[in-house]
């Protein structure tokens, strides 16, 4: 089992909610993230320092 962190973001890229989950693999963590950010802008899933995936809105970087 691996611990993952899920960050739910608003349109300003601010974290509105942080969740921790322990599951067997990345796909299970992504499913939890999908459920967690329903109706929000985006979610990012991390395993340690590794960004597993970003779901939802595009990542916009200021120039």
ZIURQUI-V932917 format. One record per backbone hydrogen bond with DSSP energy under -0.5 kcal/mol. CO is the residue of the C=O (numbers start at 1). NH is the residue of the N-H. If there is no record, write none. Layout:
co->CO nh->NH
co->CO nh->NH
//
This chain:
co->2 nh->23
co->4 nh->21
co->5 nh->46
co->6 nh->8
co->6 nh->19
co->7 nh->44
co->8 nh->16
co->8 nh->17
co->9 nh->41
co->9 nh->42
co->10 nh->13
co->14 nh->10
co->17 nh->8
co->19 nh->6
co->21 nh->4
co->21 nh->23
co->23 nh->2
co->25 nh->28
co->25 nh->29
co->26 nh->30
co->27 nh->31
co->28 nh->32
co->29 nh->33
co->30 nh->34
co->31 nh->35
co->32 nh->36
co->33 nh->37
co->35 nh->38
co->37 nh->40
co->41 nh->57
co->42 nh->9
co->43 nh->55
co->44 nh->7
co->45 nh->52
co->45 nh->53
co->46 nh->5
co->46 nh->48
co->47 nh->50
co->50 nh->47
co->50 nh->52
co->53 nh->45
co->55 nh->43
co->58 nh->60
co->59 nh->61
//
